[in-house]
Amino acid sequence: MKNIKKTLLGALIIGSMGFVSVQASTTELLKKTQGPGFELYNKASNTITAALLVDGELTVQDVLSNKKFLLTVDTNKPIRLGIYNQPTKNVSKTFMSGALTPQPNAVYELTAPGKTKYVTWNPAKSPALYPQTGTLMGLSGKSDSGYPLGSNLGQSQIILKK
């Protein structure tokens, strides 16, 4: 009887370790299929600078016309996006307020915890920043980069702050 208990206990421990391993690989697989979490597609006719604040950490990137800015982000973290209508150097954030310097032409809050933030910038449209629709006018269900749009944020979750 003791041997049976020990055997069952050992099998239970080994089985739970396998579950943790499967769970970790499932998370990695989800990240691979979900994509990086943030993508900005620049449809403006000129190069822009995008300043992305994710949980207080600043990433700045020039984005050429008809090109993309991809960043792996934790989709549960708050995201603020500043758009400069031309290439801008020396972008920084103030320590206490987190404000961007110099001031961007537009500032957005992307308020969609747990959702991907795949957006398009096109100042010729209104609104200028909107969720990506993807290839074939959205029929494919994927972004131009091939990431699924099923869990992408909606227009109401893109809030223009400035």
Disulfide bonds with the S-S distance in Angstrom:
none
